[in-house]
Amino acid sequence: MNFHLVPRPLLYVEAVAEHGSVQAASRALGIAASAIDRHIKALEEVNRAPLFERLHRGMRPTAAGEAVVVLARRWRSDSERLETELQEMRGQEGGSVRLAAMDSLANGVLVDLHRWLRAAHPNIRLTVDIMAPADAARELDDGTVEVAMAFNLPRLRHQHVIWAGKLRFGCIVAPGHALAEARETSLARVNGHALVSQSAILPTRQYLDNRYGWFFAENAPVLASNSLQLLKGALRQGDVAMISSELDALPEIGRGELLFVPLKDKGLEAPTISVVIDGRRPLSRAARMVSEYLVSHTQDRLAEARAVAPSPDDS
């Protein structure tokens, strides 16, 4: 960021919240710890409210501290947006785009987005924050990100959906797995096979637990993780299966490293993937290009994967 419009006290509060202590923030920013501590205490005195809980090990933001962190992020985002708009007024391509997205996009769509920007628009800087859908919706509403892409995004009043597409749930396995030859399957048929699974705190697993709690009660995963990369590594070994959305393994399905067998269970509601912006704020040209790429490229990737693993209804 070329502009320095974010007040230093806000930057310091944000850094302490991120790094967990004044000393850690000092090392990250290259600013004396005494200066950071002095600015935070001055803010606390002016607002007559503590911004942090001083714990035995480190510091944790209070509700007031969290509000200041949101303000700092919004101020930073507005500063970057201003820089981008001024560059566009001068006829220059560049600026910054902040995107909130899911971990399942990290080794596919987001890598392709980075590669495309570097090749076609090298002056555009991209910041990607990986977070849960509810957090992505909140960050978009707060103005700290410009574009959000996630499953089943909570609908807020000022959201504008650029694109939304239905995904499929299925069983993801390696080519040599016993379930690999089926055109379709069901939870009953997967019952008894060794499973890996997303952690119970993640949205896809929560949905499946709420609708089909019996399945995981009878089939405790041999590996549960919030890392899709770890789960897909386990799947490639060939002896386990995973119930999830096709989006979670799009690159591997397209390359034939993993197979997607659609589930036919009645009442299994397909998740929705959306690209969303905030309708209250003008979108920079850079953010518009990023959002348009996300839509077109995700549609292309889904079409490629479905050509490899068509729905039973398409046969």
Buried (B, 14 or more C-beta within 10 A) or exposed (E): EEEEEBBEBBBBBBBBBEBBBBBBBBEEBEBEBEBBBEBBEEBBEEEEBBBBEEEEEBBBBBEBBBBBBBBBBBBBBBBBBBBBBBBBEEEEBBBBBBBBBBBBBBBBBBEBBEEBBEEEBEEBBBBBBBBBBEBBBBBBBBBBBBBBBBBBBEEEEEBEEBBEBEBBBBBBBBEEBEBBEBEBBBBEBBEEBBBBBBBEEBBBBEBBBEBBEEBBEEBEBEBBBEEBEEBBEBBBEEBBBBBBBBBBBBBBBBEEBBBBBBBBBEEBEEBBBBBBBBEEBEBBBBBBBBBEBBBEBBEEBBEBBBEEBEEEEEE
